[in-house]
């Protein structure tokens, strides 16, 4: 069950903030069992299995690179979590792991009814909504528009300590690995980096693995040449994951069809100034990491492989941090 909060729009914002903050710091953990696959190649899905376009090829989503690189056989055990900051992030940066995850954990903000409606509308064969959990619970659309469209209002709520506190209950003994954002936040988003940091620290605490996309891109990258694979220069264990273009565009269309709204014109305007639709990235045809892409292991059975990795540190410093609160930075100094 998720916690529903109702906003009284006549309250002064200063009072609203004090009413809201304590209620948000409650996680409601639950676990759902996964499905899955086989040895060297994990099969995502034939078109008739997951409601893909009929023209989609019979592809697999994960494969080993061989040559001493890790096997992907372990991903068939149903002991994987996908942890992402924002609702479209798991599609954009973690899509190849959709078939094998036991749970999708939305970690950067609470859900709202509009997100509940979105995830419920995905093709039922994907079994997405049953595995989807917003770790901060659910607030109504008005609260979401008032608080979570504002990076400085959300900063004291979603920080490293509270995020780890909300995530920790999901790292049960049945979980062996997490797929999440990379250290540089894909294109530098502060909350992507924050989720990555929280996940890596918890993985060290719990002795599990962490994987992330080995690709970087500029903010709002619209063309394929802007999605640059960097795994080869990092020297980290690497596998590959397949981003199916047809399935990606089908799911993205569901986001693009939903326009945020709240109960008043003022809050609706605030919601839409955050994003015109629930899709917050470019909607261009090739604006995502298409095809086979590298995924790198960041933490190996509780050992953080990135701490002393100079190539990772260079990426972290060269990719500019985006969308943090200047007055109250989300990211602690590392």
N, C-alpha and C positions, 0 to 999 in steps of 0.2 A: 504494500500500500504506500502511496506517496502522500506527502503532506501538502494540502491545498491552502493557500493563503489568499485572503481577500483584501483588496486595497480600498480605502475610503479616500476618494480623490480630493475631498475637501480638506483633509488634514494637511497642515503645513509640512513641507518636505523634511524639515529638521526633525519633527516628531515621527514622521513615517520611517525615517532611517533607524531610529531607536526601536521602533516596533518591529521592523523587519529583521534586523541583524541577528538577534538571538534565535529567531525561528528558523533561519536558514542553515544554521550550523548543526544540522541533524542529518545523518546519513541513514538510509534504510536498506541495508544490504540484503541481497537474496542471490541465489545462484540458479542457473539453468544449465542443463546438460547439453553438450554439443553433439555434432554429427561427425562422421568422417573418413576417410580416404585410404591411401595406401603407401607405397614405399618411396621410390625415387621421384615420382611425379604425383602430385595431389590433384585430383580432377575436380575442377570447380563445378562443372556443370555443363550438361548438354542443354541446348535451348529449351527442350520440353521439361527439363528438371526445374529450372528457375525462372521461367517466364521471360527469357531473353528473346531478342529478335530472332526470328527463324533463320536469318542469314548469318548469325553468329557461328563461327567455326566451333568444332568440338575441341576446346582448348583445356589446358590445365592451368592452375593458378600459381603453383610453386614448383620450382625445380632446383636440384643441386647443380652446382657448377663443376663438380668433380675436382680432380687434381688436388685432393687433400682438403677441399672445402667441406663444410658441414653437410650431412645428409638432411633431407627434409622429412624423413620417415617419422620423426618424433612428433611432427605437427598433426598426425592422425590420432593422437591420444585424447583429444577433447579437453586438454588442460592449458589452453591458451586464452588470454584476455586481450581485447583490443581497447586501448584507453586513449581517448582523444579530447581535445579542448572544446571544439565547437561542432555543431551538429553536422556540418558538411565535411568535416576533416577526415572522418574514417573512410569516406568515399574517395576523397581527393588523394590521400596519402597512404592508405592502408587497405584499399579494396581487395588485393589478392588474398587477404586473410579472412575475408568474410565467410567462406565456407567452413573454416576450421575453428573459428572462435567459439568459446562457450558463452561469452557475454560481450556486448558492446557497452562500454562505460563512458557516458558523457560526463566530462570532468571539469570543464572550464566555467560552467554556469548552470543554474537549475534549468529544468525544462519549463515549458508553458503549454497551455492547451493547443496552441498552434503547432508546436513541435510534436505533441502527442498525435494530433491529426495527421501530420506529415508522415511520421513513421508507421502509423497504422495503414496508410494508403500504399505502401510499397507492395509489390507483387507478393501475395501470400506464400508462394513457393520459396521465397528468399528466407522465410522464417526470421525476419529482422526484428519486428516489434516484440516478439516473445523473448528475444535475447537482449533487448535494449533496456538499459537502466541509467537514469540520470542520478548520479551519486548525491546531488544536492537536493533531491526531491523535485517538487513541482510548485511553481508560483503561478498566479494568474497573469494574463497578458498585460494588464496595467502595471503591475509591479515589475514585470520584465522590461517593459518599455521605459519605466521611470528609473530603474536602477541599473539594469544590466546592459543597456545601450551606452552607458557612461563608464568609460574605463577608470575614472577616478572614484566613482561611487562603488564600483565593484571591487576595487583594490583592497580595501580593508576586510572584505568578506572572503574573497578567494586569494589566498596567499600560500606560501610554501607549507607553513605549519598546518593550516586548516585543510588544505588539499590532501596532504599526507594522512591526516586524521580521517578524512572521508574515504580515501582509497584503501586504507589498511585493512578494513574488514573483508574486502573482496579478495585479498591475497591469502586465501585459505591453503591448507596443505595439499589440496587437489590441483593447485595452479603451479605450473612449472615455467611458464614464460609469458611475457607481455609484449605486444606490438604497440608502439606509440610514436610520438614525434621524435625527430632527431635533435641533437644538441644545438644546432643552429636554427631550429624552428622553421625548417623548410625554406622560408623566405625572410625569416627574422621575427615572426610574431612573438611578442613577449609571453603570451599565454601558452603558445606551443612550447616555448623554452621552459616555462614554469612547469608544465605537465611532464615534460621530459625529465627535468631535474627531480621532481617528486617521485616519479616512477623509478628512476635509477637508484635513488637513495633507498626506497622501499625494497627494491630488488636485492640490494646489498644486504639489507636487514633480513630478508626472507630467504636468500640463497637461490634466487631464480634468474632466468635469462631475460634479456631485453633486446628486441630487434626494432629497427627503424629504416625508413627509406634512405638509400644512399644517393640522393639527388638533391641538388640545390637549384633555385630559380629566383628571379627578381619578383618583387611584389606585382601581382596582376599579370603574370606571364601569359601571353596569348598564343604563342607559337611554339611548336615542338623543339626548335633549336634552342629555346631559352631554358629547357628542362635538362640540366647538365648532370650526368652521372659522375659522382666523385668518389665512389666506393674504392676504385682502383688505387687512389692515392692515400687512402686511410690505413691500409694494412690490417683491416679487421676481417674476421670471418664473414663470408658473404654467401647468400643464396639469391635466387631471382624470383620475382613475383610478376604475374601477368595482369595488367590493367586492360580488361576487355572494353574496347571503345563503344561497342553497341550497348552493352549492359550499362556502362557508365553514363552514356547520354540518355538512356531510358530513365534511369533513376534521377539524374540531374533535372530532367524535364518536370519531375514531380515537385522538386524544390522551386523551379522557376514559375510554376503555376500558382504558388502560394504567396500572397501579398500580406505582409504583417498589418494587423489592425488591433486597436484597443478600444476602450469604451468612450473616450472623448476625442474630439478632433486634435487637441493638443498632444495627447499621448500617442495617438495614431501617427501624427507628424513626426514625433520623436522616434517612434518605432521605424518609420520609413526613412528617416535620415540615417539610421544605422544601416539599413539595407532595403532596397526597393522590393526585393523578394527574399525568400529564405535561402536563396543561393548567394553566397557572399564573395565568390571568386568570379573570374571572367567567365562569360558564357560562350566564348568563341569555340568553334568545332574542335580545335586541337589544344585547348587550354587545360591540359592535365597530362600527367606522365603516362603516355600511351605505351602499350606493348610490354615487353619484358623489361623490368627494371631491377637494379640491385637493392637488396636489403642487407644491412650490416648488423652484426651482433655488437651491441654496446656494453652489455653486462653478461658475463658467462658464469652461471651458477653462483651468483653473488659477488663476483669480482668485476669491478667497473673497469673495462678495457679502455675507456676514453680519458681517464684522469691524467695519465702521463703520455697521451698520444698527441704529439706536436701538430700533426696534420689536422686533427679534430679541433685543437685549440686555435689553430690559424683560421679555420672556418668560422668558429664561434666569434672570433674578433673581427673578421672581415665582413660578415653578414650583419648589416645594421639592424639594431633592435627596433621593431615597429609596434606601435599601438600600446605602449606602456604609459602609465600616468606619470607625468613629469614631477608632480608634487609629492607623489607617494609611489615610487617605483615598485612594481610587482616582483622583479627579480632581485634577489640578494646578490651582493658582490661575491663573485666566485674566485 
